[in-house]
Structure formats: structure tokens, C-alpha cells
């Protein structure tokens, strides 16, 4: 009741311009208008917006582009500085442990594969924003790689054992034939 009374009072005192402005900025009304418009007019509006954006980007001077990139870089460094020391330490520890483990377990071929995986992972991580989500992902990646490597080692071991058993079997068969 109180809200309705206040609204009536405001409407009685506001000018036509104010009312039109209020109606334009009302998000519910805007959504209703968008829902009511046809797909054709919606596509036209979206196309016009995209064109406006494209023109704005073309008009944007190289200087402004550099400024924008600098601002983004500064925002990113601020974000990293605000990242808790705990998360930083966790990430550093995870990286060091991963590298140590990798150095212990790999030969040259595996190393090439790991370097490729690292490049892909770092590219993927650069695309996500830093923070806990990123740390969790790196830890999950490390665990997944450990499991994958362990499975590969088990498979290789099984293949070697199978080859040994097969050779022994053939040798025994050859001995019995003699």
C-alpha cells in the first residue's frame, strides 16, 4: 500500500519528460518490449548494434587501443596482486611439485609430449581469469596427468611382461623340439 501511494504521489508531480525517461530506463519494460518485437526487427536491431560497434572500433585510434590494452593489463596485475598469498603459494608449490615429478619420470619422448601439454595448458590458463578456480584447475590437471602417466606406465609394464613371458614360452618350445 505504502509503495503504491508513493508511486501515485511521484507520478502526480513528475513532468512528462521525467515519465518518459523513467519508462525508457525501466528494465522490466525493456525486456517486455524485446520479447514483443519480431525476430526480424530483433535481428535488425542486433545487426545495427554490431555495425555501430564495428564503426566505433574502426574509429578508435591506435593510441586509444594501446591505452585500452594498458588498462586491461593494469587491471590484470591488480587482480593478481589482490590474489591471496595463500593461493599464490599453493600455485607455486603445485608448479614446483609438478615439475620435480615430471623431471623424475620422463625420458626425451615423454618430455616432448609434456612440453606440448604444458604449452596447451598454459594457453588455456591464460584465457581463464586468475584466482581459486584457476588453482583448482591446475591441481586437477596435475592429478589427471599423474593418473594418466601411471596408467601408461602400468600398460607399458604389462606389455613388457607379456613380451618376456612370450619369449620364455617360445624358448621353452624351441628347447623341447631339440
C-alpha positions in Angstrom: 0.0 0.0 0.0 2.8 2.4 1.0 4.7 1.8 -2.2 1.6 2.3 -4.4 0.8 5.6 -2.5 4.4 6.8 -3.1 4.2 5.9 -6.8 1.0 7.8 -7.2 2.4 10.8 -5.5 5.6 10.7 -7.7 3.6 10.3 -10.9 1.3 13.3 -10.0 4.4 15.5 -9.5 6.7 14.4 -12.3 6.8 16.0 -15.7 6.1 14.2 -19.0 9.8 14.2 -19.8 10.7 12.6 -16.5 7.9 10.0 -17.0 9.2 9.1 -20.5 12.8 8.9 -19.2 11.6 6.6 -16.3 9.8 4.4 -18.8 12.8 4.1 -21.0 15.1 3.1 -18.2 12.7 0.5 -16.7 14.4 -2.8 -17.3 11.2 -4.8 -17.0 9.5 -2.7 -19.7 12.6 -3.0 -21.9 12.5 -6.8 -21.5 8.8 -6.9 -22.4 9.4 -4.7 -25.5 12.3 -7.0 -26.6 10.1 -10.1 -26.1 7.2 -8.5 -28.0 9.3 -7.5 -31.0 9.5 -9.8 -34.0 12.6 -11.8 -34.8 13.1 -9.8 -37.9 13.1 -6.5 -36.1 15.3 -8.1 -33.4 17.8 -9.2 -36.0 17.8 -5.7 -37.5 18.4 -4.1 -34.1 21.3 -6.6 -33.3 22.8 -6.0 -36.7 22.6 -2.2 -36.3 24.3 -2.6 -32.8 27.0 -4.8 -34.3 27.6 -2.3 -37.1 27.8 0.6 -34.6 30.3 -1.3 -32.6 32.3 -2.1 -35.7 32.4 1.5 -36.7 33.3 2.6 -33.2 36.3 0.1 -33.2 37.4 1.4 -36.7 37.2 5.0 -35.5 39.1 4.1 -32.3 42.6 5.4 -32.8 45.6 3.2 -32.4 46.5 5.3 -29.4 43.2 4.6 -27.7 43.6 0.9 -28.5 47.0 0.9 -26.8 45.5 2.7 -23.8 42.7 0.2 -23.5 45.2 -2.7 -23.6 47.3 -1.0 -21.0 44.3 -0.5 -18.8 43.4 -4.2 -19.2 47.0 -5.2 -18.3 46.9 -3.0 -15.2 43.6 -4.4 -14.1 45.0 -7.9 -14.5 48.1 -7.1 -12.4 45.9 -5.6 -9.7 43.8 -8.7 -9.8 47.0 -10.8 -9.4 48.2 -8.6 -6.5 44.9 -8.9 -4.7 45.1 -12.7 -5.1 45.7 -14.0 -1.6 49.2 -15.1 -0.7 47.8 -18.5 0.2 46.6 -19.0 -3.4 49.9 -17.8 -4.8 51.9 -20.1 -2.6 49.6 -23.0 -3.4 50.1 -22.3 -7.2 53.9 -22.1 -6.8 54.1 -25.2 -4.7 51.9 -27.1 -7.2 54.0 -25.9 -10.1 57.3 -26.9 -8.4 56.0 -30.3 -7.3 54.7 -31.0 -10.8 58.0 -30.0 -12.4 60.0 -32.1 -10.0 57.8 -35.2 -10.5 57.9 -34.7 -14.3 61.7 -34.5 -14.3 62.0 -37.7 -12.3 59.6 -39.7 -14.5 60.3 -38.7 -18.1 62.6 -39.6 -20.9 63.2 -37.5 -24.0 60.0 -38.5 -25.8 57.8 -38.1 -22.8 59.5 -34.7 -22.2 58.5 -33.5 -25.7 54.9 -34.6 -25.1 54.9 -32.9 -21.6 56.3 -29.7 -23.1 53.5 -29.7 -25.7 50.9 -30.4 -22.9 52.4 -27.6 -20.8 52.1 -25.1 -23.7 48.5 -26.1 -24.3 47.7 -25.9 -20.5 49.3 -22.5 -20.0 47.5 -21.2 -23.1 44.2 -22.5 -21.6 45.0 -21.0 -18.2 45.9 -17.6 -19.7 42.4 -17.5 -21.1 40.8 -18.0 -17.7 40.8 -15.3 -15.1 43.3 -15.9 -12.2 42.0 -17.0 -8.8 41.0 -20.1 -6.9 39.2 -21.5 -9.9 42.5 -21.4 -11.8 44.4 -23.0 -9.0 41.8 -25.8 -8.7 42.1 -26.4 -12.4 45.9 -26.7 -12.3 45.7 -29.1 -9.4 43.1 -31.1 -11.2 45.3 -31.1 -14.3 48.2 -32.3 -12.3 46.2 -35.1 -10.8 44.8 -36.1 -14.1 48.3 -36.2 -15.7 49.6 -38.2 -12.8 46.8 -40.8 -13.2 47.3 -40.8 -17.0 51.1 -41.3 -16.6 50.5 -44.1 -14.0 48.1 -45.8 -16.4 50.6 -45.6 -19.2 53.4 -47.0 -17.0 51.1 -49.9 -16.0 50.3 -50.6 -19.6 53.9 -50.4 -20.7 54.9 -52.7 -17.8 52.1 -55.2 -18.7 53.3 -55.2 -22.4 56.9 -55.8 -21.3 55.9 -58.6 -19.0 53.8 -60.1 -21.8 56.7 -59.9 -24.2 59.0 -61.6 -21.6 56.5 -64.4 -21.0 56.1 -64.9 -24.7 59.8 -65.1 -25.3 60.2 -67.6 -22.5 57.4 -69.7 -23.9 59.0 -69.7 -27.4 62.4 -70.5 -25.9 61.0 -73.5 -23.9 59.1 -74.6 -27.0 62.4 -74.5 -29.1 64.2 -76.4 -26.3 61.6 -79.2 -26.2 61.8 -79.5 -30.0 65.6 -80.0 -29.9 
